[in-house]
Amino acid sequence: MFNMGRLLAIDGLNIVRRVYEASPEPDSPEKADIALRHALSSLRKLINDHEPTHVLPAFDFGGRTWRHDLYAGYREGRAPMPADLRAALPAFYDKLAGFGMHVVSLPDVEADDVIGTVVLRWLADGRGEATIASTDKDLHGLIAHGARVWDHFKSEWHDHAWVEQKWGVPAEQLPDLLALMGDVTDSIPGVSKVGVKTAARLLRTYGTLDAIMAGAGILKDTLGETLRKEREMLYLSRQLVQLKTDVRVGVTWNMLAWERQ
């Protein structure tokens, strides 16, 4: 029996972009360098604080993903990454590799999908704790499977109780909630005029999207009408918020093993 491990999965660009956007300076190579220096110390602090046995730094590859193939409008409202920051990333990945981190950045999928795949496999193998460093809503669904989320910027843990307090539903219902309410940052439509409160109420009453849609047939109000009319968009939104958890990541646990520096 091996000793229980601790996986730290880092949503790399979630940290990089938030650090970059926190500075009011105009875009420039200098701003990108400073932000990446700060991001590097954030990553080192995460590792020092959480003392993982394995580290997965996952970064979005950029460009089209399987979600764009499903829905052409996906992320259309999101500002592209500043060119100076994008240009500085390869050298940043080299620096992380120099520290012994194995950066994973794969075309056609997002870092979320990579993290979802690796975290679920880790937990299914009974390898120990899994911590995800991110503020991303979609990744909070993994709490339902036994992961915990760490908000590096607020220094707080997000667990079952936190999800329920924040969104009014348990973690396992989070993908359904996000499908109903949509997600402006990713241009996921959801159902018109359904916000977090209505979405949570529907899920508390019916339990699942399928049950909500079965019940929508008897709802005589505008909500019932909207649900019936936007059924296809709702199910498409559900596919878009769902993590892809069968990504061929191409790493072994040994490659992610972290030697204390």
Solvent accessible surface area in square Angstrom, and as a share of the most:
residue,aa,sasa,rsa
1,M,204,0.91
2,F,95,0.40
3,N,139,0.71
4,M,118,0.53
5,G,7,0.07
6,R,92,0.34
7,L,3,0.01
8,L,1,0.01
9,A,0,0.00
10,I,0,0.00
11,D,9,0.04
12,G,0,0.00
13,L,15,0.07
14,N,29,0.15
15,I,1,0.01
16,V,0,0.00
17,R,48,0.18
18,R,101,0.37
19,V,26,0.15
20,Y,4,0.02
21,E,105,0.47
22,A,83,0.65
23,S,36,0.23
24,P,129,0.81
25,E,109,0.49
26,P,107,0.67
27,D,84,0.43
28,S,29,0.19
29,P,79,0.50
30,E,113,0.51
31,K,20,0.09
32,A,1,0.00
33,D,75,0.39
34,I,83,0.42
35,A,5,0.04
36,L,13,0.06
37,R,151,0.55
38,H,105,0.47
39,A,0,0.00
40,L,22,0.11
41,S,63,0.40
42,S,14,0.09
43,L,0,0.00
44,R,110,0.40
45,K,108,0.46
46,L,3,0.01
47,I,9,0.04
48,N,99,0.51
49,D,84,0.44
50,H,29,0.13
51,E,78,0.35
52,P,5,0.03
53,T,48,0.28
54,H,22,0.10
55,V,3,0.02
56,L,0,0.00
57,P,0,0.00
58,A,0,0.00
59,F,2,0.01
60,D,33,0.17
61,F,104,0.44
62,G,25,0.24
63,G,64,0.62
64,R,147,0.54
65,T,11,0.07
66,W,58,0.20
67,R,4,0.01
68,H,33,0.15
69,D,108,0.56
70,L,67,0.33
71,Y,45,0.17
72,A,95,0.73
73,G,10,0.10
74,Y,7,0.03
75,R,51,0.19
76,E,135,0.61
77,G,67,0.64
78,R,97,0.35
79,A,69,0.54
80,P,117,0.74
81,M,21,0.09
82,P,25,0.15
83,A,83,0.65
84,D,43,0.23
85,L,0,0.00
86,R,103,0.38
87,A,81,0.63
88,A,20,0.15
89,L,7,0.04
90,P,83,0.52
91,A,67,0.52
92,F,7,0.03
93,Y,43,0.16
94,D,103,0.53
95,K,106,0.45
96,L,0,0.00
97,A,59,0.46
98,G,68,0.66
99,F,53,0.22
100,G,46,0.44
101,M,7,0.03
102,H,64,0.29
103,V,34,0.19
104,V,7,0.04
105,S,30,0.19
106,L,44,0.22
107,P,72,0.46
108,D,90,0.47
109,V,13,0.07
110,E,8,0.04
111,A,3,0.02
112,D,10,0.05
113,D,0,0.00
114,V,2,0.01
115,I,0,0.00
116,G,0,0.00
117,T,2,0.01
118,V,6,0.04
119,V,0,0.00
120,L,43,0.21
121,R,120,0.44
122,W,1,0.00
123,L,42,0.21
124,A,88,0.68
125,D,76,0.39
126,G,36,0.35
127,R,51,0.18
128,G,16,0.16
129,E,95,0.43
130,A,4,0.03
131,T,11,0.06
132,I,0,0.00
133,A,1,0.00
134,S,3,0.02
135,T,38,0.22
136,D,37,0.19
137,K,56,0.24
138,D,19,0.10
139,L,0,0.00
140,H,3,0.01
141,G,11,0.11
142,L,4,0.02
143,I,1,0.01
144,A,33,0.26
145,H,107,0.48
146,G,48,0.47
147,A,3,0.02
148,R,97,0.36
149,V,0,0.00
150,W,39,0.14
151,D,7,0.04
152,H,33,0.15
153,F,69,0.29
154,K,142,0.60
155,S,72,0.47
156,E,59,0.26
157,W,87,0.30
158,H,5,0.02
159,D,57,0.30
160,H,92,0.41
161,A,74,0.57
162,W,58,0.20
163,V,0,0.00
164,E,87,0.39
165,Q,164,0.73
166,K,116,0.49
167,W,17,0.06
168,G,25,0.24
169,V,0,0.00
170,P,42,0.27
171,A,0,0.00
172,E,109,0.49
173,Q,32,0.14
174,L,1,0.00
175,P,26,0.16
176,D,16,0.08
177,L,0,0.00
178,L,2,0.01
179,A,0,0.00
180,L,0,0.00
181,M,51,0.23
182,G,5,0.04
183,D,12,0.06
184,V,143,0.82
185,T,83,0.48
186,D,9,0.04
187,S,24,0.16
188,I,8,0.04
189,P,51,0.32
190,G,2,0.02
191,V,4,0.02
192,S,54,0.35
193,K,205,0.87
194,V,10,0.06
195,G,37,0.35
196,V,55,0.32
197,K,169,0.71
198,T,29,0.17
199,A,0,0.00
200,A,4,0.03
201,R,127,0.47
202,L,8,0.04
203,L,1,0.01
204,R,152,0.55
205,T,97,0.57
206,Y,64,0.24
207,G,27,0.26
208,T,70,0.41
209,L,7,0.03
210,D,93,0.48
211,A,35,0.27
212,I,0,0.00
213,M,13,0.06
214,A,81,0.63
215,G,8,0.07
216,A,0,0.00
217,G,47,0.46
218,I,135,0.68
219,L,44,0.22
220,K,182,0.77
221,D,77,0.40
222,T,104,0.61
223,L,31,0.15
224,G,0,0.00
225,E,94,0.42
226,T,27,0.16
227,L,0,0.00
228,R,106,0.39
229,K,157,0.67
230,E,36,0.16
231,R,114,0.42
232,E,152,0.68
233,M,67,0.30
234,L,0,0.00
235,Y,65,0.25
236,L,36,0.18
237,S,0,0.00
238,R,62,0.23
239,Q,92,0.41
240,L,1,0.01
241,V,5,0.03
242,Q,74,0.33
243,L,17,0.09
244,K,66,0.28
245,T,53,0.31
246,D,98,0.51
247,V,8,0.05
248,R,227,0.83
249,V,12,0.07
250,G,70,0.67
251,V,33,0.19
252,T,77,0.45
253,W,49,0.17
254,N,132,0.67
255,M,82,0.37
256,L,3,0.02
257,A,36,0.28
258,W,29,0.10
259,E,126,0.56
260,R,173,0.63
261,Q,146,0.65
